[in-house]
Amino acid sequence: MLEIRDAILAGQFDTVGALDVPEHYRGVTVHADEAEMFAGIPSREKDPRKSLHVEDVATPELGPGEAIVAVMASAINYNTVWTSIFEPVSTFGFLKRYGRISPLTARHDLPYHVVGSDLAGVVLRTGPGVNAWKPGDQVVAHCLSVEMESPDGHGDSMMDPEQRIWGFETNFGGLAELALVKSNQLMPKPAHLSWEEAAAPGLVNSTAYRQLVSRNGAGMKQGDNVLIWGASGGLGSYATQFALNGGATPICVVSSAAKAEVCRKMGAELIIDRSAEDYRFWRDEHNQDPKEWKRLGAKIRELTGGEDPDIVFEHPGRETFGASVYVTRKGGTIVTCASTSGYMHSFDNRYLWMNLKRIIGSHFANYRESFEANRLIDKGLIHPTLSKVYPLAETGQAAMDVHTNSHQGKVGVLALAPEEGLGVTDPEKRAQHLEAINRFRGI
């Protein structure tokens, strides 16, 4: 593994394919026999540092259409938090179901799960049938894993009945020194970014693109008012950039003055600090307060000059969904994913049906959408929102930061990269965008 790392650090990418792939590598895992370790503990008190292990695991057999990648850096997504606290279910059920498909997928059904749905690194090996990629290629990976044996996915691969999220519903994810991916997950690494910067956008950037920009999502157009919950967070920070770049007006909802300032640095002008406004959308555990919905709606109209949101970019879920449905304009769209505050949404359907509003469910992105989202990163039109980086050994703390919402943007993890700032191969292009690249750093 050290030989592989040293060759990559020296820029000797053409020699990587001649090096041996080690039989074992370090990966971040959860264990099946610990799936009940947090039983009876409230979600907010469950600690990923107790369940995420950094340990040696066996390198999986390489199959047709697959690649083994040396992972230089990865990042934390909320699905890693869910995996680490075994909510809403243990991911070992996903691995068991995937393992039943074929002898090849049976490799994934193990008593440990190597997690992580982002990576930036270098291709080490490719399996039979892979022609678009070769050892030594510098890549990032999107997290869509599909079998594509059903006709259902050929119009939109997210509709494949065997669609899964790599590193969450499959094994051998990106929070590790090596990762196993399908070759159609790979995309070119933006040359002006470091390894950790390139790894950060993957899942959330593609998710935000489909959810907000794609015709499979909200289909945002110029002039739209877009209400973005958590606008400085891992997902919302990309939605904010897409709105600004696409000629829309983001209305950024954040939870602190510091997060409001981050949104201003991105170029947003209309910002709601929900903590300062002290919105309380729920009177108690079972009852919402429509007066608070109306107060939010009034604040939005104050900022927009009397206009309601054309699109609400929803991902908190239970806590905010009733308010989101209420404030959306007549004929507008609520596009939803994630539900990080709870999956059981409730809202007053009168405001939906009588005002002809639409709710659209959106989940990750297909390969084309992921490629387009990565292309915008490469062109310097969308930038990483990386705030902090941990070594692989401290992945538990990185996940804890995301679990407690004590982070901004994305939290990165170094795998084989020994330090931050490595992997840039186009310094001139980087210099053009350096301020935007570093916008979230140290916050």
Secondary structure in CASP SS format (residue, H / E / C, confidence):
PFRMAT SS
TARGET T0000
AUTHOR 0000-0000-0000
METHOD secondary structure of the structure
MODEL  1
M C 1.00
L H 1.00
E H 1.00
I H 1.00
R H 1.00
D H 1.00
A H 1.00
I H 1.00
L H 1.00
A C 1.00
G C 1.00
Q C 1.00
F H 1.00
D H 1.00
T H 1.00
V H 1.00
G H 1.00
A H 1.00
L C 1.00
D C 1.00
V C 1.00
P C 1.00
E C 1.00
H E 1.00
Y E 1.00
R E 1.00
G E 1.00
V E 1.00
T E 1.00
V E 1.00
H E 1.00
A H 1.00
D H 1.00
E H 1.00
A C 1.00
E C 1.00
M C 1.00
F C 1.00
A C 1.00
G C 1.00
I C 1.00
P C 1.00
S H 1.00
R H 1.00
E H 1.00
K C 1.00
D C 1.00
P H 1.00
R H 1.00
K H 1.00
S H 1.00
L C 1.00
H E 1.00
V E 1.00
E E 1.00
D E 1.00
V E 1.00
A E 1.00
T C 1.00
P C 1.00
E C 1.00
L C 1.00
G C 1.00
P C 1.00
G C 1.00
E E 1.00
A E 1.00
I E 1.00
V E 1.00
A E 1.00
V E 1.00
M E 1.00
A E 1.00
S E 1.00
A E 1.00
I C 1.00
N C 1.00
Y H 1.00
N H 1.00
T H 1.00
V H 1.00
W H 1.00
T H 1.00
S H 1.00
I H 1.00
F C 1.00
E C 1.00
P C 1.00
V C 1.00
S C 1.00
T C 1.00
F H 1.00
G H 1.00
F H 1.00
L H 1.00
K H 1.00
R H 1.00
Y H 1.00
G H 1.00
R C 1.00
I C 1.00
S C 1.00
P C 1.00
L C 1.00
T H 1.00
A H 1.00
R H 1.00
H H 1.00
D C 1.00
L C 1.00
P C 1.00
Y E 1.00
H E 1.00
V E 1.00
V C 1.00
G C 1.00
S C 1.00
D C 1.00
L C 1.00
A E 1.00
G E 1.00
V E 1.00
V E 1.00
L E 1.00
R E 1.00
T E 1.00
G C 1.00
P C 1.00
G C 1.00
V C 1.00
N C 1.00
A C 1.00
W C 1.00
K C 1.00
P C 1.00
G C 1.00
D C 1.00
Q E 1.00
V E 1.00
V E 1.00
A E 1.00
H C 1.00
C C 1.00
L E 1.00
S E 1.00
V C 1.00
E C 1.00
M C 1.00
E C 1.00
S C 1.00
P H 1.00
D H 1.00
G H 1.00
H C 1.00
G C 1.00
D C 1.00
S H 1.00
M H 1.00
M H 1.00
D C 1.00
P C 1.00
E C 1.00
Q C 1.00
R E 1.00
I E 1.00
W C 1.00
G C 1.00
F C 1.00
E C 1.00
T C 1.00
N C 1.00
F C 1.00
G C 1.00
G C 1.00
L C 1.00
A E 1.00
E C 1.00
L E 1.00
A E 1.00
L E 1.00
V E 1.00
K E 1.00
S H 1.00
N H 1.00
Q H 1.00
L E 1.00
M E 1.00
P E 1.00
K C 1.00
P C 1.00
A C 1.00
H C 1.00
L C 1.00
S C 1.00
W H 1.00
E H 1.00
E H 1.00
A H 1.00
A H 1.00
A C 1.00
P C 1.00
G H 1.00
L H 1.00
V H 1.00
N H 1.00
S H 1.00
T H 1.00
A H 1.00
Y H 1.00
R H 1.00
Q H 1.00
L H 1.00
V H 1.00
S C 1.00
R C 1.00
N C 1.00
G C 1.00
A C 1.00
G C 1.00
M C 1.00
K C 1.00
Q C 1.00
G C 1.00
D C 1.00
N E 1.00
V E 1.00
L E 1.00
I E 1.00
W E 1.00
G C 1.00
A C 1.00
S C 1.00
G C 1.00
G C 1.00
L C 1.00
G H 1.00
S H 1.00
Y H 1.00
A H 1.00
T H 1.00
Q H 1.00
F H 1.00
A H 1.00
L H 1.00
N H 1.00
G C 1.00
G C 1.00
A C 1.00
T E 1.00
P E 1.00
I E 1.00
C E 1.00
V E 1.00
V E 1.00
S C 1.00
S C 1.00
A H 1.00
A H 1.00
K H 1.00
A H 1.00
E H 1.00
V H 1.00
C H 1.00
R H 1.00
K H 1.00
M H 1.00
G C 1.00
A C 1.00
E C 1.00
L E 1.00
I E 1.00
I E 1.00
D E 1.00
R H 1.00
S H 1.00
A H 1.00
E H 1.00
D C 1.00
Y C 1.00
R C 1.00
F C 1.00
W E 1.00
R C 1.00
D C 1.00
E C 1.00
H C 1.00
N C 1.00
Q E 1.00
D C 1.00
P H 1.00
K H 1.00
E H 1.00
W H 1.00
K H 1.00
R H 1.00
L H 1.00
G H 1.00
A H 1.00
K H 1.00
I H 1.00
R H 1.00
E H 1.00
L H 1.00
T H 1.00
G C 1.00
G C 1.00
E C 1.00
D C 1.00
P C 1.00
D C 1.00
I E 1.00
V E 1.00
F E 1.00
E E 1.00
H C 1.00
P C 1.00
G C 1.00
R C 1.00
E C 1.00
T C 1.00
F H 1.00
G H 1.00
A H 1.00
S H 1.00
V H 1.00
Y H 1.00
V H 1.00
T C 1.00
R C 1.00
K C 1.00
G C 1.00
G C 1.00
T E 1.00
I E 1.00
V E 1.00
T E 1.00
C C 1.00
A C 1.00
S C 1.00
T C 1.00
S C 1.00
G C 1.00
Y C 1.00
M C 1.00
H C 1.00
S C 1.00
F C 1.00
D C 1.00
N H 1.00
R H 1.00
Y H 1.00
L H 1.00
W H 1.00
M C 1.00
N C 1.00
L C 1.00
K C 1.00
R E 1.00
I E 1.00
I E 1.00
G E 1.00
S C 1.00
H C 1.00
F C 1.00
A C 1.00
N C 1.00
Y H 1.00
R H 1.00
E H 1.00
S H 1.00
F H 1.00
E H 1.00
A H 1.00
N H 1.00
R H 1.00
L H 1.00
I H 1.00
D H 1.00
K C 1.00
G C 1.00
L C 1.00
I C 1.00
H C 1.00
P C 1.00
T C 1.00
L E 1.00
S E 1.00
K E 1.00
V E 1.00
Y E 1.00
P E 1.00
L H 1.00
A H 1.00
E H 1.00
T H 1.00
G H 1.00
Q H 1.00
A H 1.00
A H 1.00
M H 1.00
D H 1.00
V H 1.00
H H 1.00
T C 1.00
N C 1.00
S C 1.00
H C 1.00
Q C 1.00
G C 1.00
K E 1.00
V E 1.00
G E 1.00
V E 1.00
L E 1.00
A C 1.00
L C 1.00
A C 1.00
P C 1.00
E C 1.00
E C 1.00
G C 1.00
L C 1.00
G C 1.00
V C 1.00
T C 1.00
D C 1.00
P H 1.00
E H 1.00
K H 1.00
R H 1.00
A H 1.00
Q H 1.00
H H 1.00
L H 1.00
E H 1.00
A H 1.00
I H 1.00
N C 1.00
R C 1.00
F C 1.00
R C 1.00
G C 1.00
I C 1.00
END
